[in-house]
Amino acid sequence: MNMKLLSIIREEFKTIAGSFAILLVLMGGIFMYGLLYNYMYAPDLVRKVPVAVVDRSHSELSRKYVRLLNATPQVNIVTTSVEYPEARDMMKQDLVAGILYLPEDFEDRVGRGEQSIFIVYESTSAFLYYLALQEASASSMLALNDDYRPEMLVFLPSQSAAKLSAAQAVSVVGTALYNPTKGYGTYLIPAVLIVIMFQTLLMVIGMVSGDERHSGSIVRLAGTPVNLSFGQMAQVVIGKTFVYGILYAVFALFLLGLIPYMFGLPDIGHPLYIIMLMIPFLMATSFFGLTASLFFTDGDAPLLMIAFFSVGLIFLSGVSYPLELMPWYWKLTHYLIPAAPATMAYVKLNSMGASMVEIQSEYITLWVQCIFYFITACLVYRYNIRKAGCFGQKNIRTN
């Protein structure tokens, strides 16, 4: 390792350590972001959410629906003898997390052959309360519908009613592979951990490179005498990537090692395979960020441009939406952004126990990205330094 490369590494460490904003993104983004996401989706599986029922119907049908709802594992009916203002006060006092409102014509509409209506009010103090109450109310209504459907055949033409009554209901038996409890956090958080690393690293690179361009200090990277050769730019890119790799190797131990242990997340992947995945992922992300520095002319823009892409990155990864069903332009984006294949590969390794052979396509994609973005990062830094140097010379001549 030559002295020029050591100087670049030392300067990069000093820049990061001397910036409160960058340290805040690193520490807050990695530690607080990682802990906050897990806290919001804890517990992973919600059971017995307290619910108040406002029954304005007082009918046999409404009472049966309430019994079915209370029988679900997600909901616990606390009271059925309150009016809406009282139930709303109970929700404000955190005595219940939801309100089920059954209007006066709940049974009458069914008797007329119409669709019955009920209203559910839900608290979002914990994200999964909303999901639990939605699932419980929908499944209870489907069960109630199955009980009353034969009686409703009288509203159909006799020929249609005979065919419908003779038809066998479709029986669907589903098994949730690798997530038997169907916990939302178990499904979501492993993917989010990779996205957190990708986003915060892009923010840090964008803030550092933006400050360099805004202050004009980027010209120092060309050395004295000025050297804008590809070899010199390669040293700049390698030196910066080495610093980011060292920092994020430590952060990866926290996010991918400690967080799953603390919150009981899936953690069945072979540690060596995950380390092998992190190497091209961190390199590709660093080179991608240094390439993207072409668009960062100050240190604040990256925070505004990058912070809101997390949901899109989850979808692009193919974890929540099948890659095979995406239009060609989203598939292309999947192969251009390092977070997308890395997220899919990590979920396969860590949540599904895959081997390196089974993530071969994602792994090769990351290495191809490393080569491509390394070249573009060198070219971008040469352009940025040359532009900053020309701008500085113009200012000197003007003065």
N, C-alpha and C positions, 0 to 999 in steps of 0.2 A: 504494500500500500504506500504510494508515494506521498510526498509532503503536501502537494496540491490537493489531493483527495482528502487527506487528514484535515487540512485547513477548512475545506468545504464542510466536512462533517462537524468540526468544532463550531464553526460559525452558525450552522443550522441549529445545533443544540442550544447555543446562546440566544438565538432569535426566539426559539420556542420558550425557553425558560424565562426570558425577559419580557414576554408579552402576557399581561394579565388576561386579555381577551382570549388568547389561544389556550392558555392553561385552563380557563373556565370552560371552553368547549371540550377540551380533553377530559378534564375531571368530571365536569357536570354531564357532558354528553355520554361518557362511557359509564361512570359509576351511578349517577343519579338516573339517567335514562334507562339503564339496564335494570336497576332496582324498581323504578317507578312502573315500568311496563308489567313486571311480574306482580307487583303489589296490586295494580288495577285489575288484573285477571286472576287474582287469588280470592277465594279458593278456586282451583281449577274446575271443580264440579260443584254446582250449587244445589243444595237440597233444602226443602222445607222453608221456602221463602214466605214470610208472614204476609197475609193478604186479608183485607177487609172486603166483605161483599155487601153491596147496597142492592137489595132485592126489592124492586118496586112492583114486580109481577105477582109475588106471593102465590105462585101456581105450582102444580105438581111437576110440570116440566122444569121450571126454574130450580126447584128444590133438588130434582134429580141431577141437573147440570152441576149444581154446587157440590153434591156428593161425589160425582165423578171427578171434579176438579180437586177436591180435597184428597181423593184417593191417589192422585199422581205423586210421585216422589219429589217433584220440584216445589210443590206448594203446600202450605199449611194455612187453612182458613182460621183466622183468629176470631172473627165475629161476623154474624149475618144480621144483626139487629141494630144497624146504625143507618142514618141518612147520610147523604153525600157530604154536607158540611162537616159532620163529625168525622167521617172517614178521611177527609182532606186534612183535618187537624191531626189525626193520628199519623198520617204520612209526614207532615211537617215535624212532628215530634219523634220521627224514626221508629214509631211503634209498629208500623207496617211498611212494606216496600212496594205495595201495589193495591189498587182498588178495582174490583170487578163491579160494573154497574149493569144491572138487568132492568130494562125499561118495562113500563106497564103492559105493553102489547107483546111481550116476549113469547107467550104461549098462543095468543090470539093470531099472530101472523102465521105460525105453523098450522093452526087450524084452518086458515084460509088458503093454505098451500103456498104461502109466500116464504121468503127467506127471513129467518129471524135475525135480530140484531142484538149484540151486546157490546159494551164499551170497556176497555181495559186502560187504566191509568197506571203508569209504572215509574218507579224511581230509577234514576241513573247514578245514584251514589256509588254503586258498584256495577260495572258494565254487564256482568253476567246475571244480575237480577232481571234485567229486561228480557234477556234471552230465555231464562227459565220460565218466566210467566207467559211469554209468548208460546213456547212449546207446550206448556201444560194446558193453557186455554184452548189452543188449536186441537190438541189430541183429545181433550174432553168433548169438544164439540163434534169431532168426527165420530167418537164412540156413541154420542147421543144421536147423531144422524143415522148411524147404522141401526140403532134400536127402532127408530121411528120411520125408517124408509119403507118397510113393507106396508105400514098403515097409509103412507102417502100415495101409494099406487092407485088409490081410488080416484085421484085427480088426473090420471093419465087415461088415454084411450084404451079400451079393453084389450086390443091387439098388442099395443106396446106394453101394457102392464103384464100381460101373460109372458111375453118374451123376457122382460126384465126380471120377473119373479123366478123364472126358470134358470136364469144365468147364474153361474157360479162366480162368487167374488174372487178376485185375484189375491192370492196369498203371497206376500213379499217378506222374505226373511233376509235381513241384512246383517253382516258382521263387519264391524269397524276394525279393519286391519291396523295394527300398530297404535291404536288409540281406542281400546275396548271400552273405556268409560265415556268416550265421546267428549272429553274435556276440551274446551275452547283454547285454553292456555297451552295444553299439550300439543295441539295442532299448530298454533300461531307463533308462540314465543321462540322456538328454535330458529324459524325463518327470520324473525325480527332481530335476533342477536347478530346475524350476519349483516343485515341492513344497517344496524346501528354502527358497526365497525366501518362499513363503506361510507356512510354519510358523514360521520365525524372526521374520518381521514380526509375526505374531499374538502370539508370545511377548513380543516387546518392547513392543507396545501393551498387552498384558495386564499386564505387570509395571509399566509406567509408570502406567496407570490404576488398577491395584490398589493401588499405593503411595499414589497421590493420595487414593483413597477411605479407605484405612486410616488415614492420617495426618490426614485432613480438609483437606489443602492444596488439594483440588479447588475449594473455594469461592472461591479467589483468581481463578479464571477468569471469575467473574461480574463482576469489576471493582468499582470503588467510584465512585458508588453502585451497588448491586447491580442488575444488568440480566440478566434471564433471557429476553429476547426471542429469537425465532427467529434474527434477524439476528446477535445477539451469539453465540449458540451456533454459528451458521454460521461465524463468524470463528474460534472455538475449533477447530472441526473442520478448517477449511481450513488454519489455522496448523500444527496437528499433522501433517496429511497432507503439507504442504509439506516438513516436516523429514524425514519417513519417505521421501518420494519422492526427495529429494536423496541421502540415504544409500543407498537401494537402487538408484538409478541407477548409483552407483559399484560396488556389489556385483554388479549385473547385468553390468557390463563384465567382471568377473572370472569369474563363473559361466557366462555365455553367450558370452563372447568368448575369454577366455584358457583356460579349462578344456577346451573342445573342441579347441583348438589343441595343448595340452599332451598330451592323451591320444588324439588321433586320432579324436575322435567326429564324427558327422555334422555338417556345417556348410555346407550348401548353400543356406540361406535368404538372402534379400535383407536386408541390415542395416537398411534403412529400414522394411521390413515388420515386423521384429522390434521395432524401436523403437516403431512405431505400436501394436503389440500390448502392449508393456510399459506404456504410458501408462494405458490403462483398467484393466489388471490390477493395477498398484500402487495406483491410486486406489480401485478396488473393494475390494481387500484391506484398505487402510487404513480405509475407511469400515465394512467388515464387522467389523474388529477393534475399532473404536471403538463399534460397536453391541453387540458381544459383551462390552464392558466392564461392561455391566449385571450380568453374572454373576461378575465378578472383584472380590472385596472385599479381597484382599491381593495382594502381589507374587509369592507362591509358587505359587498355584493354577494359573496358566497353564502353568507348566512341566509339571505333572502331567497337565493335561487335554489339552494339544495335542501333546505329544511322541510319542504313540503312534498318531497317526492317519495316518501316511505311507502305509502299505499300503492302507488304505481309500481314500485320495485317489487313488492310482494306479488302483485298480479303478473308482472313480466317474468318472474322466476319460474312460473308454472306450478307453484305449490297450491295456490288457491283456485287457479283456472288452468285447464289443460293446455299445454303448449300446442298440441295438435289441432286445437280448435281456434287458435289465434289467426288473424289475417297475416299475410306475408310480411307486412311492414312491422308488425309487433314482434314477429319471430326474428326479423332482422335486428330489431332493437335488443332483443334478448341476447343475441350473440355479440352485440357491441358493448354492452355494459357489464363489467366484471361481477357486479353483485348478483345478477340474474342466474348464471350457471353455478356460481359459488353457493348461493342459497339452496338451489335444488340439490346440489351434490352434498351439502352438509346435512340436509334433512334425510337424504338417503342413507348417509353414513351413520348419523347419530340417532335418528328416530326409527330407522328401518333395518339397521345392522348390515348395510350393504358392504361389499368389498370394493377394492380399487377398480377391479374389472367392470363392476356394475355402474361406476361413475366415469367410465372411460371418456365418453363424449364430452361431458362437462370439464373434465380434467384437461383434455387436449385443447378445448376451447380457451381455457384460462392461459395455457402456455402460448397459444397463438396470439392471444391478446397481449401477453407480455412482450413478445417480439415486435408486434405492430406498434403498440403504444410507446415502447422504448424509442423506436426510431422517430415517431411523431413528436415525442417529448423533447428529444435533442433538437429537432428542427424548430420547434416552437420556442425553445429557450434561446436558440441562436437569433431568431427573429425578434424576440422581446428585448434582448441585449442590444442588438443592432439599432432597433427603434429608439430605445432609451438613450443610447450613445449619440445618435443623430439629433435627438431632441435637446440633449444637454449642450451639444455644440452650437445649435441654433440660439439657445438662450445666452451663451457666452458672447456670440457675435452681436446679438441684439443689445446686450449691456455695454 
